Amino acid sequence: MKWAGPIVAAGMLALAATGCAGQRGDVALGSDGPVSGLEWTACDIGSARTGGETAAPTPTPAAQAECARLKVPLDYAKPDGETIELALIKIPATGPGQRLGSLVFNFGGPGGSGVETLAQAAPRFKTLNTRYDLIGFDPRGVGLSAPVKCLDDPQIDAMQQTESTPDTPAEVAAFEREQRALVTACRQRSGKLLPHVGTVNAARDMDRLRIALGSRKLNYFGISYGTELGAAYAHNFPRNVGRMVLDGAVDTKIDKTSLGLQQAAAFQRALTSYATDCAKDGPQLCPPSRAAGSQGAKSADQIVADVGALLDRLDERPLHTGLGRRLSQSLGMTGVATALYSRQLWPALTQGLAMAEKGDGTILLTLADAQNGRDDQGRFSNLMAANTAITCVDSAERHTAADVEKALPKFRNASSVFGESMAWGIMQCTGWPVPGGESPAEVSAPGAPPILVLGNTGDPATPYAWAPALAREIGTGVLVTLEGEGHGSYDSGDTCLRGAVDGFLLAGAVPRDGTRCG
């Protein structure tokens, strides 16, 4: 999740075929018309930096990586009409052992580039890569796949310096003007595309990808928002599901306000977990716990309060950085939240907070840039534009400033640090030019094989309660729980959790429902 805003017997899953259609560009017949096969070539398919007007090269993947394009209908109501192209990347199976076909990934967002992410993340899945071709793709509207474009790079930088928690009528009016300007830019630059992005159409695209890969079943690994996409696929194509893992589950049944409240509470819990761990190190190793004029360590609650106070000060006094830009309250909030996605980033958060207390916001700004898709030359991916476009097609909810004001007490109660910012985030789709309502809220998948659903008890971005909820909603979900910290489970490195997932994907061994690791 972006920080803001479908009868095969168990254990008998069929292996994906690897026939000619995925190799020579032959044509197969899908439910929405012919599907061309894929022409895999060297990865020179262009730029993944499409947020503004400038471009940067796609990250160089492993030498063995190959890339391709897949044509899909722009409008599935007109399957013989205009088409768009989806960008794909493949990391071929390394062996030894029998090849199991393709394993398709979605790493989240919505709006995250699967091409760019898999190019960088493939080594983390080397065990699975021994027997699967790893496949990443940019969903429609994302990255290199007919990207949604809204603001240019300088405009995005300027927007991130504006007030994210408006306190006065004048600030609320300015916030609403920013929202209208964003909507206008999206409509002007991407109006024809906006009605056709979204999770349901992306799920349809994945079935055409399955056909183009020459696979009888779709083997899939979805993370964060990727679990919502995977669940939508299972609902629409239950008998085409192969071995599917959904990590960092999203509960598709809750409204956007409830989603925001639960995320706010989860980020607050994660910050408290960080502060508890940091406080144990004492004032020498945990600078945020050092009391002014004292050598004594503070409690976890005091550290959390100090983080909140630091972010409050940024509202009036943004910090200078070594990057030539200021650390605003919005960027500071994002930087802190980003570090809570992984326990491995906690030391960076400690250092970033210590520097910020001394007037230097460089580390927190660097963390925020990573989350926002900004490179060191000021070029943005289209992550934020795509996130908004997909979210607002999926949901018909359109909130006003009055709605936010009414909800603010609940958000403040959920999180003293993140609550207000996340409350204003529910206005993400206000004024959006597409009505919305294509949400894949119904994800029951009768006829699908067992689907592995992973939940991390310390997850800030997809709160743990969403995992058992999604497993129930699918109907064939098998819940595996990690007692841990950070967003998602597989990437934690926990051997119990990884063993369960690898055993399922490589051997079809379905773990016991309710298995707990960590």
N, C-alpha and C positions, 0 to 999 in steps of 0.2 A: 504494500500500500504506500502510496505517495504521502509524505508528510505535507500537510496544508499550511488536500482534498481531492444418463441412459444405461440369450441364456447360455453363459459359458460357465461350466462347473469350476469351483475354486481349485486352483492348482493345476488346471488343465488349459491354461490360456494358450491360444495358438500363436506360433511364432510368426512375425511379420515376414511376408514374402519380399524378395529383393529382385524382382524381375526386370525385364528390359525397359518397362515404361519409365523407370526412374533413371535410366542411363542414356537413352538415345534421343529423347524428345518425341517418342511415340505418343499417340493420343489414346486415352481411356475415356470411358463414358461414366460421368458422375450424375448424381440426382439433379443437378442444375445444368446439365449439358456437358459437352466434351471437356476433358482436362488434359492439357498437354503435359508430356513428361518434362524432365528437367535436364538442362545442358549445364553440367558442372564445369567451371573454369577456374582459373586463378582468381584470387579475390582482389579485383580491381573495379568494383562496382560503384565506386563514388564516395560521397561524403556522408558521414553520419551527423555532421554538424549542420542542421537545417533550421535552427531556431530563428535566426535572423537572415541577413543578406549574405554573410560571409560563409566560407566553407573550410573545413579542415579534413584531412585524409582519415579514412577509416583506420582504426588501430590495426597494425600488422599482426595477423594471427599466426598460429603455428604454421611451419612451412608446409605441412601436409593439408592445410585447410583448403576447401574449395567453396565457391560461391555460385549462386544461380538466381534466376528470377522466375516467379510463377504468376501467370495471368489469372485474375479472378474478376467476376463482374463487379462493376461499381455499384450497381443496383440489382439485388437478387430478384426483384420483381420483374426485371428485364434482363434475363440471363444471356440473351443474344445481343445486348446493347454494348455500351461503352465498357471498357475494361481498365483496370489498374494493375500494377505489378507489385508483388511482394518480394522483398529482398530476403535471401536465405543464405545461411552458412552451414557447412558440413565439416566436422572433424571425423575422418574415417576411422573405423574400428581398428585397433592396434593388434588384437590377438594376444595370446593364443586362445583357442577354444572356438566352438561353433558360433558363428555370427548370428545375432538375434534380430538383425534388421536395424531400424532407425528408432532413436529416442528423441522426441521433440520436446523442447524446453520453452517455457515462458517464465521470465525472471521477475515479473511484477510491474508495478506502476499504478494504474495503467499509464502507458506512455514510455516505458523502458524499452530500449533497443535490444532485441534478442541477438542481432548480429554482433553489435559492439560488445555486449556482455559475454556471450559465449567465446568470442575471440580472446577475451581476457581470462575467463573463468574456467575454461576447459580443463586445466590441470587439476582442479578440485574434484573432477568427476572421472579421474583416470581409471578407477576400477570399473566403472560402468562402460568406459570407452574401450575397454579390452574386447567387448563383445557387441557393442552398439556403435553405429554411426551416430554421433551427437549432432542434432539439428537445431539451429537457432533461426528465428525469423522475426522480422519487424512486422507486427500486426498492422493492418490498414490504418493509415493516419499517423504512423509512428516512424521516426528515423528515416529510412530509405524507401519506405513503402507509401508512396503518395502522401507525404507528410503534411499534416495540418500546420499552417503558418499563421501567426497572429502578429505579435510585436517584433520589432527588430532588436538586435542585441543592446544598443544603448537604451532603448525604451524599457527593456527588461531590467537592466541595471538601475534605471531611475525608479521603476516601480518598487524595487526591493529596498529602496531607501525611504519609502513612504510609511506612514503610520499603519501598523497592523492591528492595533487595539485602540480604535478611536474613542476618545473620552468626552468630547464636546460636540455640540451640533455642527460646528464648522468642520471638525475632523471627520465626523460621519458623512457630511456632504462631500468632502474630498475623497473619502473611501468609495462612495458611490460613483463619483465621477471617474475614478480609476477603473472601476468595474465596467462602466459603460464604454470607456475608451477601449478596454480589452475586447469586449464583445464586438464593438464596431470593427476593430482591426481583424478579428477572426472572420467576421462575415465578409468583409471586403476582400480578404486574401484567400479564403478557403470556403466560401459560401456553398459552392457546388458539392464539395466533399462532406461537409458537416452532417447532413442527414444520414450518411451511409457508413460512418465509423460506428464503433460500439461493439459490445461483447457478443451479441447474438450473431452479427455478421462475421466477426472474427472467428467464432466457432464454426460457421459455415465454411470459411476459408480454410480452417484446419482440416476439414474433411476432404476438401480438394487437394490440400497438401498431402494427406495420407494417400490418396489415389496417385498423385504424381510421384510419390516416393515408391510406388509399387507395393504398398503394404496393405494386407487384408484387414489388419487391426492397427489402431493408433496407440503406440506406446508413448507415454507422456509424463513429463515431470513439470508440474506447475508450482510456482513459489509466490506467496502473497496474492496480489491480484490474479496471478496465474492460476490460483485455485478456483477463483470465480469463473475464469475462462474455461478451465478444465471441467468444472461442474456443469457449465452451460453446454459444453460439447457432449458430456455424458447424457444429459437430459434429451438433447436433440438427436443423438446418434448412439443410443445405448448398446446396440449390438455391434458397433464398430470399435468399441473400447477394448484395448488390449490391457497392458499393465500400466496402471495410472497411479501416480503419487502426487498428493496435494499437500504442500508443506507451507505452514503459516496461513491457516485456513481463514477465509472470509465467510461470515454469516450473511447470506444473501437475503434473509427475511426481514432484516431490521431497517428502519428508515434512516435517513442521513443524519438527523439530529441525534438519534440514539447511537449511531455509529460513532459520531464525533465525541459524544459524551464518554463512551466506553474507551475510545482511543485516548482521550485526555486523561482518564483515570489510569490507564495502562502506562502511559508515559510518566505520569507522576510516580507510580510504583517503581518503574525502572530507574528513575532518578533517585528515589530513596534507596534502592538496592545499591546503586553506584555509591551514594554517599555513605551508606553503612560500611561498604567494603573499603572506601577511601579513609574513613575515620579510624579504622583499625590500624592503619599505617602510622598514625600519629602526625604531629604538625610538621615534622621534617620531610616526610615523604608525601604528605597530602597538604600542599599549600592552601587549598581552599578551606581547610579546617583550622588554619592558624588564626587565633583571635588577635585583633589589633592590640599591640602593646603587651601581648602575653605569649608565653611559650606553651600554654595549655591547648590541648586539642578540643575541638567542638564536637557536639553530638551530630548524628546523621541529620536530625531535624534542623539543627542550626545551619548545617551545610546547605540543605535544600532551601532554607529561607534566604541564605546569602546569595545563592544562584538566582532566586527570584528577584532579590533586591538589585543585583547586577543588571538583570534584564530590564527591570523597571527604569534604572538610570539611563539605559540606552535610548529610552523613549525621548528624553530631552537632550542627552549628550552622547551621540554616537562616537565610537572610538576610532582613532586613527589606526591604520595598519601598515604593514610593509608592502602591501599590494596596490597602493595608490587609490584605494577606495575606503570608505568608512564602514564600520560595523554598525549597522542600524539595529533597532530592536528586533525587527522581523528576521534579519540575517543571524543575529545572535541566538534567537530562539531556534532557528533551523539548525545552527551549528551545534547547540547543546543536544537537540533531539537526535541529530545524525549520529553522535557518539554513543547514544543509547541503543543503536541498532546492533552493536556487537560488543561483547565484553573486551575484545581485543583493542577497542578504541577508548576504553576507559582511561588508560594512561594519557592519551592525547587530550582527553577532556580535562583531566587534572592540570596538565600543563597549560592548556588554553585558558582555563579559568584563572590560573595564577597570573598569567600574562595580562589577561583582561583587567584584573584588579590593579595592575601596575600601569594601565592605560594603553595596552597594546592588544588589539583584537585580531591579530593576524591568523592565529591557529583556528579560532572559532569561525573566521571568515572562510578559511580554506575548507573546513568541514562543511560549511553551508554551500560553498561552490560545488563541491562534489555531489551533494544531494540535489542541487538545482540543475545539474548538467552544464555547468560553466567551465570551460577550460582556461588555462593560464594566459591565453591571448584574448580573452573576453568574448569567446564564441560559445553560444549556447546550443545544445541539442534542442530538439523540439519537445522535450519531455513535458514541460509545463503546459504548452499549448495542446498537445495530444491528451494529457491527463484531463484537462478541462473538457475537451471535445467529447471524449469517450464517456466520462462521468455524466455529462449533461445529456447525451443521447440515452444512456441507460436509465436515468432517473427523470421523472416528471416533476420533482420537487423544485419549487422556485421560492426561496425565502426572501423576506424583506428585512430592512434594518429593525423594524418593529418586532419581527420574530426573534431576531438576535437579542434585542434588549430584554425580551420576555424570558429567553433561555439563559441569559448570562448568569443568574444566581446558581443554576444547576451546574453550569460549566465551571464556575469558580469553586463550587463545592467539590467537583470531581478532580480539579487540579488547580492549586494555587499558582502554579508556575505557567502551565500551558493552557489553562481553561479559556481565558479571554480570547487569545489568538485563535484557538480552534473553534470557538463560538462564532466569530466573524467569518471563519472559513466556510460555514454552511451557506453563505451567500455566493458560493463559487458559480452557481448556475443562474443567478438572477439576471433576467433580461436576455437569456440565451436565445438565439434566433430559431432553434429547432425545438419543437415541443417536448421531446423526450418521452420516456415511458417504455423503452425497449428493454428494460431491466430484466436480466435472467433470474428473477427472484425465485421462479419455480425450477428446482434442480433435481427433482425426484428422477431416478433413473432405473425404473423397472426393466429387468432384462440385462442390465449391465453386470459384469463380473465384479468381484471384490475390488474396491478402490481404497488405497491406503491414504488416510488422512492424518497428518502430523500436527501436533500442537505443542508449543513451548510455554511452560507456565509463566515465564518471565518476559514474554514477548510484548514489546511496547506498541508495535504498529498493528498487529493482528492479535488482539487479546485472546488468551487461551480459551475462554468460553466459546469462542467462535468455532473451534475445532470439533468438539463433540456435537455442536449444533449442526455443522455442515455434514458430519458423518451421518447423523440421524436424517437430515433432509434428503441426502442422496438415496438413502435406503440400503445401499450395499456398502456403505462406508465402514472401514475397519480403523478404529482409532488407536494411534500410538502416541504416547505422551512423553515429552522430555521435561524433566525437572531442571530447568536451566535459565539462562539469561540471554537476551538478544532476540533479534528478529529471525524467525525460522528455526529449523532443527537440524537438518542434514549438515549444514555448513558449520555447526558447532564442533564437529569432530568427535562427538560422543560415540564410542565404539559399539555400544549396545544399539543405539538408534541407527547408526550406519549399517550395522550388521542386519538389522531387520529390513531396511530399505533395499540394500544390495541383494539380500537373499530373495526378496520379492521380485525385484526387477530382473535378476540374473537367472533365478531358478524357479520362479513362480511360487515360492514358499510364502503362504499368507500367514502373517503373525497372528497371535491371539488378540482378539478385540479387547482393548483396554490395557495392552502392554505398556509398562512404564519403564523409562530409562533415566539415567542421570543420577 
